[in-house]
Amino acid sequence: MMLYLIATVNLLLVCEVGRRRAEDRVIRRPDL
């Protein structure tokens, strides 16, 4: 059960980081 919790938290962190990076790209390059 603990492994499942850890995997879920890691997945959420990866999604959050990816979303923030995507937002940074949009802010830096609005023409794209």
PDB file of N, CA, C and O in Angstrom, chain B, residues numbered from 101:
ATOM      1  N   MET B 101       0.836  -1.205   0.000  1.00  0.00           N
ATOM      2  CA  MET B 101       0.000   0.000   0.000  1.00  0.00           C
ATOM      3  C   MET B 101       0.870   1.255   0.000  1.00  0.00           C
ATOM      4  O   MET B 101       0.562   2.229  -0.687  1.00  0.00           O
ATOM      5  N   MET B 102       1.949   1.229   0.766  1.00  0.00           N
ATOM      6  CA  MET B 102       2.836   2.399   0.815  1.00  0.00           C
ATOM      7  C   MET B 102       3.436   2.669  -0.560  1.00  0.00           C
ATOM      8  O   MET B 102       3.559   3.822  -0.973  1.00  0.00           O
ATOM      9  N   LEU B 103       3.811   1.603  -1.268  1.00  0.00           N
ATOM     10  CA  LEU B 103       4.403   1.799  -2.610  1.00  0.00           C
ATOM     11  C   LEU B 103       3.401   2.478  -3.528  1.00  0.00           C
ATOM     12  O   LEU B 103       3.773   3.332  -4.333  1.00  0.00           O
ATOM     13  N   TYR B 104       2.128   2.103  -3.412  1.00  0.00           N
ATOM     14  CA  TYR B 104       1.095   2.711  -4.256  1.00  0.00           C
ATOM     15  C   TYR B 104       0.969   4.197  -3.937  1.00  0.00           C
ATOM     16  O   TYR B 104       0.828   5.023  -4.839  1.00  0.00           O
ATOM     17  N   LEU B 105       1.021   4.533  -2.643  1.00  0.00           N
ATOM     18  CA  LEU B 105       0.935   5.944  -2.237  1.00  0.00           C
ATOM     19  C   LEU B 105       2.121   6.724  -2.785  1.00  0.00           C
ATOM     20  O   LEU B 105       1.954   7.808  -3.344  1.00  0.00           O
ATOM     21  N   ILE B 106       3.312   6.176  -2.627  1.00  0.00           N
ATOM     22  CA  ILE B 106       4.526   6.859  -3.105  1.00  0.00           C
ATOM     23  C   ILE B 106       4.454   7.065  -4.620  1.00  0.00           C
ATOM     24  O   ILE B 106       4.797   8.135  -5.122  1.00  0.00           O
ATOM     25  N   ALA B 107       4.008   6.039  -5.343  1.00  0.00           N
ATOM     26  CA  ALA B 107       3.921   6.152  -6.810  1.00  0.00           C
ATOM     27  C   ALA B 107       2.913   7.232  -7.197  1.00  0.00           C
ATOM     28  O   ALA B 107       3.144   7.980  -8.147  1.00  0.00           O
ATOM     29  N   THR B 108       1.805   7.320  -6.475  1.00  0.00           N
ATOM     30  CA  THR B 108       0.789   8.326  -6.787  1.00  0.00           C
ATOM     31  C   THR B 108       1.338   9.732  -6.555  1.00  0.00           C
ATOM     32  O   THR B 108       1.139  10.625  -7.378  1.00  0.00           O
ATOM     33  N   VAL B 109       2.027   9.922  -5.433  1.00  0.00           N
ATOM     34  CA  VAL B 109       2.597  11.241  -5.124  1.00  0.00           C
ATOM     35  C   VAL B 109       3.629  11.622  -6.180  1.00  0.00           C
ATOM     36  O   VAL B 109       3.659  12.765  -6.636  1.00  0.00           O
ATOM     37  N   ASN B 110       4.478  10.666  -6.571  1.00  0.00           N
ATOM     38  CA  ASN B 110       5.494  10.965  -7.593  1.00  0.00           C
ATOM     39  C   ASN B 110       4.829  11.356  -8.906  1.00  0.00           C
ATOM     40  O   ASN B 110       5.291  12.277  -9.580  1.00  0.00           O
ATOM     41  N   LEU B 111       3.757  10.674  -9.278  1.00  0.00           N
ATOM     42  CA  LEU B 111       3.068  10.983 -10.523  1.00  0.00           C
ATOM     43  C   LEU B 111       2.490  12.395 -10.473  1.00  0.00           C
ATOM     44  O   LEU B 111       2.571  13.136 -11.452  1.00  0.00           O
ATOM     45  N   LEU B 112       1.905  12.766  -9.329  1.00  0.00           N
ATOM     46  CA  LEU B 112       1.339  14.117  -9.192  1.00  0.00           C
ATOM     47  C   LEU B 112       2.439  15.162  -9.300  1.00  0.00           C
ATOM     48  O   LEU B 112       2.250  16.204  -9.928  1.00  0.00           O
ATOM     49  N   LEU B 113       3.589  14.889  -8.689  1.00  0.00           N
ATOM     50  CA  LEU B 113       4.699  15.854  -8.750  1.00  0.00           C
ATOM     51  C   LEU B 113       5.177  16.016 -10.189  1.00  0.00           C
ATOM     52  O   LEU B 113       5.438  17.134 -10.634  1.00  0.00           O
ATOM     53  N   VAL B 114       5.291  14.920 -10.910  1.00  0.00           N
ATOM     54  CA  VAL B 114       5.744  14.989 -12.309  1.00  0.00           C
ATOM     55  C   VAL B 114       4.752  15.799 -13.142  1.00  0.00           C
ATOM     56  O   VAL B 114       5.155  16.618 -13.969  1.00  0.00           O
ATOM     57  N   CYS B 115       3.458  15.572 -12.925  1.00  0.00           N
ATOM     58  CA  CYS B 115       2.444  16.317 -13.684  1.00  0.00           C
ATOM     59  C   CYS B 115       2.528  17.799 -13.350  1.00  0.00           C
ATOM     60  O   CYS B 115       2.424  18.639 -14.244  1.00  0.00           O
ATOM     61  N   GLU B 116       2.715  18.134 -12.073  1.00  0.00           N
ATOM     62  CA  GLU B 116       2.792  19.535 -11.656  1.00  0.00           C
ATOM     63  C   GLU B 116       4.000  20.215 -12.291  1.00  0.00           C
ATOM     64  O   GLU B 116       3.891  21.329 -12.803  1.00  0.00           O
ATOM     65  N   VAL B 117       5.152  19.545 -12.258  1.00  0.00           N
ATOM     66  CA  VAL B 117       6.370  20.133 -12.842  1.00  0.00           C
ATOM     67  C   VAL B 117       6.193  20.313 -14.346  1.00  0.00           C
ATOM     68  O   VAL B 117       6.571  21.346 -14.898  1.00  0.00           O
ATOM     69  N   GLY B 118       5.622  19.317 -15.006  1.00  0.00           N
ATOM     70  CA  GLY B 118       5.423  19.414 -16.453  1.00  0.00           C
ATOM     71  C   GLY B 118       4.483  20.557 -16.811  1.00  0.00           C
ATOM     72  O   GLY B 118       4.700  21.267 -17.793  1.00  0.00           O
ATOM     73  N   ARG B 119       3.428  20.733 -15.999  1.00  0.00           N
ATOM     74  CA  ARG B 119       2.485  21.817 -16.273  1.00  0.00           C
ATOM     75  C   ARG B 119       3.153  23.172 -16.089  1.00  0.00           C
ATOM     76  O   ARG B 119       2.939  24.085 -16.886  1.00  0.00           O
ATOM     77  N   ARG B 120       3.961  23.304 -15.041  1.00  0.00           N
ATOM     78  CA  ARG B 120       4.651  24.579 -14.803  1.00  0.00           C
ATOM     79  C   ARG B 120       5.632  24.880 -15.933  1.00  0.00           C
ATOM     80  O   ARG B 120       5.747  26.027 -16.365  1.00  0.00           O
ATOM     81  N   ARG B 121       6.334  23.866 -16.410  1.00  0.00           N
ATOM     82  CA  ARG B 121       7.273  24.077 -17.518  1.00  0.00           C
ATOM     83  C   ARG B 121       6.522  24.493 -18.766  1.00  0.00           C
ATOM     84  O   ARG B 121       6.982  25.364 -19.504  1.00  0.00           O
ATOM     85  N   ALA B 122       5.369  23.883 -19.013  1.00  0.00           N
ATOM     86  CA  ALA B 122       4.570  24.242 -20.189  1.00  0.00           C
ATOM     87  C   ALA B 122       4.099  25.692 -20.070  1.00  0.00           C
ATOM     88  O   ALA B 122       4.113  26.431 -21.055  1.00  0.00           O
ATOM     89  N   GLU B 123       3.682  26.102 -18.867  1.00  0.00           N
ATOM     90  CA  GLU B 123       3.239  27.479 -18.677  1.00  0.00           C
ATOM     91  C   GLU B 123       4.400  28.438 -18.909  1.00  0.00           C
ATOM     92  O   GLU B 123       4.216  29.494 -19.514  1.00  0.00           O
ATOM     93  N   ASP B 124       5.590  28.085 -18.438  1.00  0.00           N
ATOM     94  CA  ASP B 124       6.760  28.950 -18.643  1.00  0.00           C
ATOM     95  C   ASP B 124       7.035  29.102 -20.138  1.00  0.00           C
ATOM     96  O   ASP B 124       7.381  30.190 -20.597  1.00  0.00           O
ATOM     97  N   ARG B 125       6.885  28.026 -20.889  1.00  0.00           N
ATOM     98  CA  ARG B 125       7.129  28.093 -22.338  1.00  0.00           C
ATOM     99  C   ARG B 125       6.117  29.027 -23.000  1.00  0.00           C
ATOM    100  O   ARG B 125       6.464  29.800 -23.892  1.00  0.00           O
ATOM    101  N   VAL B 126       4.872  28.947 -22.557  1.00  0.00           N
ATOM    102  CA  VAL B 126       3.830  29.803 -23.145  1.00  0.00           C
ATOM    103  C   VAL B 126       4.123  31.268 -22.815  1.00  0.00           C
ATOM    104  O   VAL B 126       3.954  32.142 -23.665  1.00  0.00           O
ATOM    105  N   ILE B 127       4.563  31.537 -21.578  1.00  0.00           N
ATOM    106  CA  ILE B 127       4.846  32.917 -21.167  1.00  0.00           C
ATOM    107  C   ILE B 127       6.059  33.450 -21.932  1.00  0.00           C
ATOM    108  O   ILE B 127       6.059  34.603 -22.364  1.00  0.00           O
ATOM    109  N   ARG B 128       7.076  32.633 -22.100  1.00  0.00           N
ATOM    110  CA  ARG B 128       8.295  33.092 -22.767  1.00  0.00           C
ATOM    111  C   ARG B 128       8.106  33.207 -24.272  1.00  0.00           C
ATOM    112  O   ARG B 128       8.707  34.072 -24.909  1.00  0.00           O
ATOM    113  N   ARG B 129       7.269  32.333 -24.850  1.00  0.00           N
ATOM    114  CA  ARG B 129       7.073  32.354 -26.307  1.00  0.00           C
ATOM    115  C   ARG B 129       5.579  32.420 -26.633  1.00  0.00           C
ATOM    116  O   ARG B 129       4.989  31.407 -27.011  1.00  0.00           O
ATOM    117  N   PRO B 130       4.973  33.570 -26.497  1.00  0.00           N
ATOM    118  CA  PRO B 130       3.532  33.682 -26.770  1.00  0.00           C
ATOM    119  C   PRO B 130       3.206  33.507 -28.253  1.00  0.00           C
ATOM    120  O   PRO B 130       2.071  33.184 -28.602  1.00  0.00           O
ATOM    121  N   ASP B 131       4.210  33.720 -29.139  1.00  0.00           N
ATOM    122  CA  ASP B 131       3.942  33.583 -30.577  1.00  0.00           C
ATOM    123  C   ASP B 131       3.745  32.122 -30.958  1.00  0.00           C
ATOM    124  O   ASP B 131       3.149  31.831 -31.995  1.00  0.00           O
ATOM    125  N   LEU B 132       4.242  31.186 -30.124  1.00  0.00           N
ATOM    126  CA  LEU B 132       4.036  29.770 -30.434  1.00  0.00           C
ATOM    127  C   LEU B 132       2.702  29.337 -29.856  1.00  0.00           C
ATOM    128  O   LEU B 132       2.316  28.176 -29.996  1.00  0.00           O
TER     129      LEU B 132
END
